Amino acid sequence: MTKPIYDKYYKKKKYFGEPYPGLVEFFKDYEPKGYVLDLGCGQGRDSLLLGRLGYKVKGVDISQVGLDQMNQIVLDEGLDVTSEVEDVYSFPILAEYDLVLLDSMLHFYQGDIKKETDFIKRVASELKIGGVLCNFMVKGPNREKHIKDTLVGMGIDWEVLRDQYTDYPAFNTSYHMYILKKKSN
């Protein structure tokens, strides 16, 4: 089995920096503090923050290197955060998850558009009624339109909790926050 590409990046601690200010604000204020599935959690920057805020968290990533770093901090701080090495594209969205976090998972680049579109449709379909889908991706009108068209086009009734931008200081860019609560199928 080949090593995940991110293993080389994760040689540097906190490779992706700190969580976005908008993500911190949303999760700090959101009630109730439920069970979050963080798909593509990497080194755990978001999972660790959420654990510190009182959420129960399951972080899933293909990189054992990143998860080992996160797990050491979880152990040191006694956080309610677990991890699993798995392919996020096939990881099931069980009814026990109240929120699903996709941070930098979707880009909708030409070569990935079908795979990522199928992925977001599966996540949205499997998400329980009352569940919250939290997507954070690089700002861009075409990708933002694509995710909105895809999710709305599924016929699911969504309540939009956030549709705005947040800074990403580590990479000097802005990210689009699209956070939806599933009201019905």
C-alpha positions as CSV (number, residue, x, y, z in Angstrom):
1,M,0.0,0.0,0.0
2,T,1.4,3.4,-0.9
3,K,1.7,6.1,1.8
4,P,-0.9,8.8,1.7
5,I,0.5,12.0,0.1
6,Y,-0.2,14.0,3.3
7,D,2.2,12.0,5.4
8,K,5.1,14.1,4.0
9,Y,3.3,17.3,4.9
10,Y,2.5,16.1,8.3
11,K,6.2,15.9,9.2
12,K,5.6,19.5,10.1
13,K,3.4,20.0,13.2
14,K,0.3,22.0,12.5
15,Y,1.0,22.0,8.8
16,F,-2.4,23.6,8.0
17,G,-2.3,26.1,10.9
18,E,-5.1,27.0,13.2
19,P,-8.8,26.6,12.6
20,Y,-10.5,29.4,10.6
21,P,-12.0,32.1,12.8
22,G,-15.4,31.6,11.3
23,L,-15.3,27.8,12.1
24,V,-14.3,28.6,15.7
25,E,-17.1,31.1,16.0
26,F,-19.8,28.8,14.6
27,F,-18.9,25.8,16.7
28,K,-18.3,27.9,19.8
29,D,-21.9,29.3,19.6
30,Y,-23.7,26.3,18.2
31,E,-26.0,24.3,20.5
32,P,-26.4,21.6,21.4
33,K,-22.8,20.4,21.5
34,G,-23.3,17.0,19.7
35,Y,-21.3,14.3,18.0
36,V,-19.2,15.6,15.1
37,L,-17.8,13.5,12.3
38,D,-14.8,15.3,10.9
39,L,-14.0,13.7,7.5
40,G,-10.5,14.3,6.4
41,C,-9.4,15.5,9.8
42,G,-5.6,15.3,9.0
43,Q,-3.6,16.3,12.1
44,G,-6.8,17.1,13.9
45,R,-6.8,20.9,14.0
46,D,-10.6,21.1,13.9
47,S,-11.2,17.8,15.8
48,L,-9.1,19.0,18.7
49,L,-10.8,22.4,18.8
50,L,-14.2,20.8,18.8
51,G,-13.2,18.4,21.6
52,R,-12.0,21.4,23.7
53,L,-15.3,23.1,23.1
54,G,-17.2,20.1,24.5
55,Y,-18.2,18.2,21.4
56,K,-17.7,14.5,21.0
57,V,-15.7,13.9,17.9
58,K,-14.8,11.2,15.5
59,G,-11.9,12.2,13.1
60,V,-11.4,10.1,10.0
61,D,-8.4,10.4,7.7
62,I,-6.3,8.2,5.4
63,S,-3.1,9.4,7.1
64,Q,-2.0,7.4,10.2
65,V,0.8,10.0,10.6
66,G,-1.7,12.9,11.0
67,L,-4.0,10.8,13.3
68,D,-1.1,9.7,15.5
69,Q,-0.2,13.4,16.1
70,M,-3.8,14.2,16.9
71,N,-4.2,11.1,19.2
72,Q,-1.2,12.2,21.3
73,I,-2.8,15.5,22.0
74,V,-6.2,13.8,22.7
75,L,-4.4,11.6,25.2
76,D,-2.5,14.5,26.8
77,E,-5.6,16.6,27.2
78,G,-8.2,13.9,27.8
79,L,-10.5,15.0,25.0
80,D,-13.6,13.1,23.9
81,V,-12.1,12.6,20.4
82,T,-11.5,9.3,18.6
83,S,-10.0,8.5,15.2
84,E,-10.1,6.0,12.5
85,V,-7.9,5.4,9.5
86,E,-10.3,5.1,6.6
87,D,-11.1,6.4,3.1
88,V,-13.5,9.3,3.8
89,Y,-15.2,8.8,0.4
90,S,-16.7,5.5,1.6
91,F,-17.0,6.2,5.4
92,P,-20.6,5.8,6.5
93,I,-22.6,8.7,7.9
94,L,-24.4,7.0,10.7
95,A,-27.4,8.4,12.5
96,E,-25.3,8.9,15.7
97,Y,-23.5,11.9,14.0
98,D,-25.2,15.2,14.7
99,L,-22.8,17.3,12.6
100,V,-20.5,16.3,9.6
101,L,-17.5,18.6,9.0
102,L,-15.9,18.8,5.6
103,D,-12.9,21.2,5.9
104,S,-11.0,21.6,2.7
105,M,-12.4,18.3,1.4
106,L,-14.1,19.7,-1.7
107,H,-12.5,21.7,-4.5
108,F,-14.5,20.6,-7.5
109,Y,-11.5,20.7,-9.8
110,Q,-12.1,19.4,-13.3
111,G,-10.5,16.0,-12.6
112,D,-12.3,15.5,-9.3
113,I,-15.8,17.0,-9.9
114,K,-17.6,13.7,-10.4
115,K,-16.0,12.0,-7.5
116,E,-16.6,15.0,-5.2
117,T,-20.1,15.6,-6.4
118,D,-21.0,11.9,-5.8
119,F,-19.3,12.2,-2.3
120,I,-21.3,15.3,-1.2
121,K,-24.5,13.7,-2.5
122,R,-23.9,10.5,-0.5
123,V,-23.0,12.5,2.7
124,A,-26.2,14.6,2.3
125,S,-28.3,11.6,1.7
126,E,-27.0,9.6,4.7
127,L,-27.1,12.6,7.0
128,K,-29.9,12.3,9.5
129,I,-32.9,14.7,9.6
130,G,-31.8,17.4,12.0
131,G,-28.1,16.8,11.2
132,V,-25.8,19.6,10.2
133,L,-23.5,19.6,7.2
134,C,-20.6,22.0,7.6
135,N,-18.6,22.6,4.4
136,F,-15.5,24.8,4.3
137,M,-13.8,25.3,0.9
138,V,-11.6,27.8,-0.9
139,K,-13.6,30.8,-2.0
140,G,-14.6,30.7,-5.6
141,P,-17.9,31.5,-7.4
142,N,-18.0,28.4,-9.6
143,R,-17.3,25.9,-6.8
144,E,-19.7,27.7,-4.5
145,K,-22.4,27.6,-7.1
146,H,-21.7,23.9,-7.8
147,I,-22.1,22.8,-4.2
148,K,-25.3,24.8,-3.8
149,D,-26.8,23.6,-7.0
150,T,-25.9,20.0,-6.1
151,L,-27.4,20.1,-2.6
152,V,-30.5,22.0,-3.5
153,G,-31.0,19.8,-6.6
154,M,-31.3,16.7,-4.4
155,G,-34.7,17.8,-3.2
156,I,-33.7,17.9,0.4
157,D,-35.2,20.6,2.6
158,W,-32.2,22.5,4.1
159,E,-32.1,25.4,6.6
160,V,-29.0,27.6,5.8
161,L,-27.2,28.3,9.0
162,R,-24.1,30.0,7.4
163,D,-23.4,31.1,3.8
164,Q,-20.5,33.5,4.3
165,Y,-16.7,33.8,4.2
166,T,-14.0,33.4,6.8
167,D,-10.3,34.2,6.6
168,Y,-7.7,31.5,6.5
169,P,-4.6,33.3,7.8
170,A,-2.2,30.4,7.5
171,F,-2.5,30.5,3.7
172,N,-3.6,34.1,3.3
173,T,-6.9,33.3,1.6
174,S,-10.6,33.2,2.3
175,Y,-12.8,30.2,2.7
176,H,-16.5,29.8,2.0
177,M,-18.6,28.5,4.9
178,Y,-21.7,26.7,3.8
179,I,-23.4,25.2,6.8
180,L,-26.8,23.6,6.4
181,K,-29.3,21.8,8.7
182,K,-31.2,19.0,7.1
183,K,-34.9,19.5,7.7
184,S,-36.3,16.7,5.6
185,N,-35.4,14.2,2.8
